[in-house]
């Protein structure tokens, strides 16, 4: 029986979880709710959702396109597909169906996967690469990868001089100092209605004024979900936030850096390995060796992971020393200066709820399922499916590394890595790339790990490295020092990245 609190209209109406949806279930919902339009949605090479619109003209018509999918021009969607053999199929994944929260015409949305002319999953499609990465991890290790994102964004609007928040002091601010809380609440309800699992939303640090424009940063954080679903959640959420901003008549951006000296926007990814219902990151209340091996994998592949998670030159103006964005390849507990952070995970023995609420029973709860490991480098320019696939590969790599635990021990940092007491250790740590060009080189150096077991294809890696080097940003920091106006030119170019 469906959970009465589930905000997905299909889950409520069909009285079953989305993972069990069939074609006939969708048809039953469409008939019972007078749905007139069905939209196929699929992420293009730019990671933005594309759409193909169907007006239902008969039950037979509906059954047909929900079964056969439709043809699309792959060369217009992906740079690595030539016009000479560009026809692809898009096939709907029924579990992803949701009601369009914006359309006045009752409309059902369904995400699709790409298939080639032979009816096989398209080898270079980002969502299929993620599926292969996940299947390979489970086959070789028995673990399932769960993920969730922290989606930061700025809303840019006309200046409101009433109750101005302090510059760069917007963290968890409330109305009236936070001006866009209602927007956030409305967006969260709409996103949750698609089946995405939201943990919470809040205003973020970034808050500043330029001329007659007000910039306010907010964040939506999700709940860990099977990694393929987690990627879908982020892509859908970005579409909803952008569409809602357009409806409100304001600008919204996920760009990693929009001005110098102000907080950038990241897209941190929390990870979890599970076996059955058990969180393998926890062992007897402590961080497990499985978690430490996964961390070793994230760190070892960190330079090349930027090729998926930091895809334009402005990404590397966020990744600068002495900020909360990482630059050094290290990890730590509750440590925001580290590339990989182990956040508080409710592993303590104290029942805080009982202490705060004396009338409650002193029940014992197991919150081990809440412990995650956070990868902090990626930002809103990321190709979400490839980034998630890269992290899955990195976790598998860590589990297979012979010296993973020693590597994790050597790269563990207590406190801020830039504190004087860590000077010697800091000198031993690898650094993240400082530009797209170096990110491409890092991917070329480590590409065999991604291509192992047929997960990533050589064509995909070649296409990514070519695209990264095309930015020609190897000396970009020196150029910006001489010509500061170039930074804002780049910001405008990549304002709607990802």
C-alpha positions in Angstrom: 0.0 0.0 0.0 1.2 3.5 -0.9 2.4 5.8 1.9 -0.3 8.4 2.5 2.4 11.0 2.8 3.9 10.3 -0.7 3.5 13.5 -2.8 3.7 11.7 -6.2 0.1 11.7 -7.6 0.7 8.4 -9.5 1.9 6.6 -6.4 -1.2 7.7 -4.5 -3.6 6.9 -7.4 -2.1 3.5 -8.3 -1.4 2.5 -4.7 2.0 1.1 -5.5 5.7 2.3 -5.5 7.0 4.0 -8.6 9.5 1.2 -9.1 6.6 -1.2 -9.8 4.9 1.0 -12.4 3.9 -0.7 -15.7 2.7 0.6 -19.0 -0.9 -0.4 -18.1 -0.5 1.5 -14.8 0.3 4.7 -16.7 -2.6 4.2 -19.0 -4.9 3.7 -16.1 -3.7 6.9 -14.5 -4.0 8.8 -17.8 -7.6 7.6 -18.3 -8.6 8.3 -14.7 -7.2 11.8 -14.5 -8.1 13.1 -18.0 -4.4 13.5 -19.0 -4.3 15.0 -22.5 -0.6 15.3 -23.2 2.4 13.0 -22.6 5.9 14.4 -22.7 9.0 12.3 -23.2 12.0 13.8 -21.4 15.6 12.9 -21.9 18.9 14.6 -21.0 21.0 15.8 -24.0 24.7 16.2 -24.1 24.4 19.5 -22.2 22.6 17.6 -19.4 19.5 19.7 -19.8 16.1 17.9 -20.2 14.8 17.9 -23.8 11.2 17.2 -24.6 9.0 15.4 -27.2 5.3 16.2 -26.9 2.4 13.7 -27.7 -1.3 14.6 -27.9 -3.2 11.4 -27.1 -5.6 10.7 -30.0 -6.7 7.2 -29.0 -5.9 4.4 -26.6 -4.1 2.5 -29.4 -2.0 5.6 -30.1 -1.1 5.9 -26.4 -0.2 2.2 -26.1 2.0 2.4 -29.1 4.2 5.3 -28.2 4.5 4.2 -24.6 5.8 0.8 -25.9 7.8 1.7 -29.0 9.1 5.1 -27.9 10.1 7.4 -30.8 13.0 8.3 -33.1 15.2 11.4 -32.4 18.2 13.0 -34.1 21.2 12.0 -32.0 23.5 14.3 -33.8 21.5 17.3 -32.6 21.6 16.0 -29.0 25.2 14.8 -28.7 28.4 16.2 -30.2 30.0 12.8 -30.6 27.2 11.4 -32.9 27.7 12.1 -36.6 24.8 13.1 -38.9 25.4 10.1 -41.1 24.1 7.6 -38.6 22.3 9.8 -36.1 18.8 8.1 -35.6 18.3 7.0 -32.0 15.3 5.7 -30.1 14.1 7.2 -26.9 12.2 4.6 -24.7 10.2 5.7 -21.7 11.1 4.4 -18.2 7.7 4.0 -16.6 9.0 4.3 -13.0 10.0 7.9 -13.7 6.5 9.2 -14.6 5.1 12.3 -12.9 2.5 15.0 -13.5 3.8 18.2 -14.9 3.5 20.8 -12.1 3.3 23.8 -14.5 1.0 22.9 -17.4 -2.6 24.2 -17.5 -3.3 21.2 -19.7 -3.2 17.9 -17.7 0.2 16.5 -18.7 2.2 13.4 -17.8 6.0 13.5 -18.0 8.2 10.4 -18.5 12.0 10.2 -18.6 13.5 8.1 -21.4 16.7 6.2 -22.1 18.5 6.1 -25.5 18.8 3.0 -27.7 20.7 2.6 -30.9 19.5 1.4 -34.3 19.9 -2.3 -33.2 17.7 -1.8 -30.2 20.5 -1.9 -27.7 21.2 0.7 -25.0 23.3 3.5 -26.5 26.8 2.7 -25.3 27.8 6.4 -25.1 24.6 7.7 -23.5 25.4 9.2 -20.0 22.4 7.5 -18.3 23.4 4.1 -19.8 27.0 4.6 -18.6 25.6 5.1 -15.1 23.5 2.0 -15.4 26.6 -0.1 -16.5 28.7 1.4 -13.7 26.1 0.4 -11.1 25.5 -3.1 -12.5 29.3 -3.7 -12.6 29.7 -2.5 -9.0 27.0 -4.9 -7.8 28.3 -7.8 -9.9 31.9 -7.5 -8.7 31.4 -6.4 -5.1 27.8 -7.2 -4.1 27.2 -3.6 -3.0 24.6 -1.2 -4.3 25.5 2.5 -4.7 23.2 5.1 -3.2 23.7 8.8 -3.9 22.1 12.2 -3.3 22.9 15.7 -4.3 23.1 19.1 -2.7 21.8 21.5 -5.3 22.9 25.1 -4.8 21.7 28.0 -6.9 21.4 31.8 -7.0 18.2 33.8 -7.7 18.9 37.2 -9.2 16.1 39.8 -8.8 15.4 43.5 -8.4 16.9 45.0 -5.3 14.6 45.1 -2.2 16.1 47.5 0.4 13.8 46.2 3.2 15.5 43.8 5.7 18.7 43.4 3.7 20.7 40.3 4.8 24.4 40.9 5.6 26.8 40.3 2.7 27.9 36.6 2.6 25.9 35.9 5.7 22.8 34.3 4.3 23.3 30.8 5.8 19.9 29.5 7.0 18.5 33.0 7.0 14.7 33.3 7.3 12.1 35.7 6.0 12.1 38.7 5.8 15.9 38.7 5.4 15.7 35.8 3.0 13.5 37.0 0.2 12.9 33.8 -1.8 11.8 31.3 0.9 8.3 31.0 -0.7 9.9 30.3 -4.1 12.0 27.6 -2.4 9.0 26.0 -0.7 6.9 26.0 -3.9 9.9 24.4 -5.8 10.4 21.7 -3.1 6.7 20.7 -3.3 6.8 20.5 -7.1 10.1 18.5 -7.0 8.8 16.1 -4.4 5.7 15.6 -6.6 7.9 14.1 -9.3 9.1 11.3 -6.9 12.4 13.0 -6.0 13.3 12.4 -2.3 14.0 15.8 -0.6 15.7 16.0 2.7 15.3 19.8 3.2 15.8 23.2 1.7 17.4 26.4 3.1 19.1 29.7 2.2 22.8 29.5 1.8 25.8 31.7 2.5 25.8 33.6 -0.7 24.0 36.9 -0.4 25.2 40.1 -2.1 24.1 43.2 -4.1 25.5 44.5 -7.4 24.0 47.7 -8.6 20.2 47.4 -8.6 20.3 43.5 -8.5 20.0 41.3 -5.5 21.7 37.9 -5.5 20.4 35.3 -3.0 21.7 31.7 -2.8 19.6 28.8 -1.8 20.0 25.0 -1.6 17.9 21.9 -1.8 19.4 18.7 -0.4 18.0 15.3 -1.3 17.8 11.9 0.5 20.0 9.0 -0.6 18.4 6.9 -3.3 19.5 4.2 -5.7 22.1 6.0 -7.8 20.2 6.0 -11.1 17.2 7.5 -9.4 19.4 10.0 -7.6 20.7 11.3 -10.9 17.2 11.6 -12.3 16.2 13.6 -9.2 18.9 16.2 -9.8 18.2 16.6 -13.5 14.4 17.0 -12.9 15.0 19.4 -10.0 17.1 21.7 -12.1 14.4 21.7 -14.8 11.7 22.6 -12.2 13.8 25.4 -10.6 14.6 27.0 -13.9 11.0 26.8 -15.2 9.7 28.2 -11.9 12.2 31.1 -12.1 11.0 31.8 -15.6 7.4 31.9 -14.4 8.4 34.3 -11.6 10.2 36.5 -14.0 13.6 36.2 -12.2 17.0 34.7 -13.2 18.3 31.5 -11.7 21.7 30.0 -12.1 23.6 26.9 -11.0 26.9 28.3 -12.3 29.9 27.5 -10.1 31.1 31.1 -9.9 29.2 34.3 -10.8 31.5 36.9 -9.4 34.9 37.2 -7.7 35.1 37.2 -3.9 31.6 35.8 -3.3 30.4 32.2 -2.5 30.2 29.9 -5.5 27.6 27.2 -6.0 28.7 23.6 -5.6 26.8 20.4 -6.2 28.2 18.1 -3.5 27.3 14.4 -3.8 26.7 12.2 -0.8 27.4 8.5 -1.3 26.5 5.3 0.5 27.2 1.6 -0.2 24.5 -0.8 0.8 24.1 -4.5 1.0 20.5 -5.3 1.3 19.1 -2.9 3.9 22.4 -2.4 5.6 24.6 0.7 5.3 28.0 -0.8 4.7 29.6 2.6 5.6 29.0 1.8 9.3 30.4 -1.1 11.3 29.5 -1.4 15.0 28.9 2.3 15.3 32.1 3.3 13.6 33.1 4.2 10.0 33.8 0.9 8.3 36.7 -0.3 6.3 34.3 -0.5 3.3 33.7 3.3 3.7 37.5 4.0 4.0 38.2 1.9 0.8 35.5 3.8 -1.0 37.0 7.1 0.2 40.4 5.9 -1.1 38.8 5.4 -4.5 37.2 8.8 -4.6 40.5 10.4 -3.7 42.6 8.4 -6.1 40.3 9.3 -9.0 39.5 12.8 -7.8 41.6 14.6 -10.4 39.8 12.9 -13.3 36.4 13.1 -11.6 36.6 16.8 -12.2 36.2 16.0 -16.0 32.6 15.0 -15.2 31.8 17.3 -12.3 33.6 20.6 -13.2 33.2 21.1 -16.9 33.8 24.8 -17.7 36.5 27.3 -16.9 34.5 29.1 -14.2 34.4 25.8 -12.2 38.1 26.4 -11.3 37.5 29.9 -10.0 35.4 28.2 -7.3 38.1 25.6 -6.5 40.6 27.9 -4.9 42.6 27.6 -1.6 41.3 28.8 1.7 37.6 28.6 0.7 35.0 25.9 1.6 35.5 24.5 -1.9 38.3 21.9 -1.9 41.7 22.0 -3.7 43.6 19.3 -1.8 43.0 15.6 -2.2 42.3 14.6 1.4 39.4 13.6 3.6 38.2 14.2 7.2 35.4 14.1 9.6 33.0 17.1 9.5 35.8 18.9 7.7 34.7 21.3 5.0 38.2 22.1 3.9 38.6 18.5 2.7 37.7 17.1 -0.7 35.8 14.2 0.9 33.9 14.8 4.1 32.4 12.4 6.6 29.5 14.4 8.0 27.9 13.8 11.4 26.0 10.6 11.1 24.0 10.1 14.3 26.4 7.4 15.4 26.4 8.5 19.1 24.7 6.6 21.9 22.8 9.5 23.3 19.1 9.8 22.6 19.0 13.5 22.0 15.3 13.5 21.3 14.6 12.1 24.8 16.9 14.8 26.3 15.0 17.6 24.4 11.6 16.0 25.1 11.6 14.6 28.6 8.1 13.1 28.2 9.2 10.8 25.4 10.2 7.1 26.0 13.9 6.4 26.1 13.7 4.2 23.0 16.8 3.0 21.2 17.1 3.9 17.6 19.5 2.8 14.9 20.4 5.7 12.7 23.3 4.0 10.9 21.4 4.3 7.6 22.0 8.0 7.8 25.8 7.9 7.5 27.1 9.2 4.2 30.4 10.1 2.7 30.4 13.5 0.8 32.3 14.3 -2.4 32.7 18.1 -2.4 34.4 19.1 -5.7 31.6 19.0 -8.2 29.4 21.9 -9.2 26.3 22.8 -11.3 28.2 22.5 -14.6 28.4 18.7 -14.0 26.9 16.1 -16.3 25.0 14.5 -13.5 24.8 11.0 -15.0 28.5 10.9 -15.8 29.5 12.3 -12.5 27.5 9.7 -10.6 28.9 7.0 -12.9 32.4 8.2 -12.2 31.8 8.1 -8.4 30.4 4.5 -8.7 33.6 3.5 -10.7 35.7 5.3 -8.0 34.0 3.4 -5.2 34.6 0.1 -7.0 38.2 1.1 -7.7 38.7 1.8 -4.0 37.2 -1.6 -3.0 39.6 -3.3 -5.4 42.7 -1.2 -4.5 45.3 -3.3 -2.6 46.6 -0.4 -0.5 43.3 1.4 -0.1 43.3 1.5 3.7 46.9 2.8 3.9 46.0 5.4 1.2 43.0 6.5 3.3 45.1 6.7 6.5 47.8 8.8 4.7 45.2 11.3 3.3 43.2 11.7 6.5 43.2 15.3 8.0 42.0 16.5 11.3 40.8 20.1 11.3 41.5 22.6 8.6 44.2 21.4 6.2 45.5 25.0 5.9 46.3 25.3 9.6 50.0 25.6 10.4 50.1 22.2 12.2 49.3 20.4 8.9 52.1 22.1 6.8 54.1 18.9 6.3 51.1 16.8 5.4 49.8 19.5 3.1 53.0 19.3 1.1 52.4 15.5 0.5 48.9 15.8 -0.8 47.9 15.7 -4.5 46.0 18.8 -5.9 42.9 19.0 -7.9 43.3 20.4 -11.5 43.2 24.2 -11.8 41.6 24.3 -15.3 39.7 22.2 -17.8 42.8 21.5 -19.8 44.5 19.8 -16.7 41.2 18.0 -15.9 41.3 16.5 -19.4 44.9 15.4 -18.9 43.9 13.8 -15.6 41.1 11.9 -17.3 43.4 10.6 -20.1 45.9 9.4 -17.4 43.2 7.5 -15.5 40.9 6.5 -18.4 41.7 2.8 -18.3 40.0 2.6 -14.8 36.8 4.1 -16.2 36.9 1.9 -19.3 37.5 -1.3 -17.3 34.7 -3.8 -17.6 33.2 -1.8 -20.5 31.6 0.9 -18.4 32.9 4.1 -20.1 33.6 3.9 -23.8 36.8 5.2 -25.4 34.6 7.4 -27.6 33.0 9.0 -24.6 36.4 9.7 -22.9 37.7 11.1 -26.2 34.7 13.3 -26.6 35.0 14.6 -23.0 38.7 15.4 -23.2 38.3 17.1 -26.6 35.5 19.3 -25.2 37.4 20.2 -22.1 40.6 21.1 -24.0 38.5 23.2 -26.4 38.1 25.8 -23.6 41.8 26.4 -24.0 42.1 27.6 -20.4 45.5 26.3 -19.4 46.8 29.9 -18.6 43.4 31.3 -17.7 44.4 32.5 -14.2 47.3 34.6 -15.5 45.0 36.0 -18.2 42.4 37.0 -15.6 45.0 38.8 -13.5 45.9 40.9 -16.6 42.4 41.3 -17.8 39.9 41.0 -14.9 36.9 41.7 -17.3 37.4 38.3 -18.9 36.1 36.6 -15.8 32.7 38.2 -16.2 32.7 37.4 -19.9 33.2 33.7 -19.0 30.4 34.0 -16.3 28.0 35.2 -19.0 29.1 32.5 -21.4 28.5 29.7 -18.8 25.7 31.3 -16.8 23.2 28.5 -17.7 25.6 25.6 -17.7 24.5 22.1 -16.8 
